[in-house]
Amino acid sequence: MDERIQKALEASNFRLNLLNTKENLRIKFDTMITVAINGGFFKATRELITFVQLVLDKGSTSIVLIDENDNPIEIKDLENFLEDLLDKYFQATNFYNSEYTRLKRARSTTEQFAEIMKEA
């Protein structure tokens, strides 16, 4: 096979692997921000964290929220729920940042990328 074609194929495969790895990383992040409480599942998003903090600031200690499956879930201890949301969010974003940083470094050579793929 022509050397140029071989290099183009390798570059294409590298790019495809990089995109797949980024997508898998994003899926893992989405899984890591999930908080389960009272039979419901919530994603620890900035919006939900801010909303729960606002409700707490208004003096409420409990609330009914609609979870990811569109089910109404009563949250009786909002302070504890907010702590859980923040813990999940920061753990997931720190993980995402460290793995994404590794991916950015891997873009420089396919050997580094292959090394990261073996570790994942």
Sequence and secondary structure as in RCSB ss.txt:
>XXXX:A:sequence
MDERIQKALEASNFRLNLLNTKENLRIKFDTMITVAINGGFFKATRELITFVQLVLDKGSTSIVLIDENDNPIEI
KDLENFLEDLLDKYFQATNFYNSEYTRLKRARSTTEQFAEIMKEA
>XXXX:A:secstr
  HHHHHHHHHHHHHHHHHHHHHHHHHHHHHHTEEEETTEEEE  HHHHHHHHHHHHTT S EEEE TTS EEEE
S HHHHHHHHHHHHHHHHHHHHHHHHHHHHHTT HHHHHHHHHH 
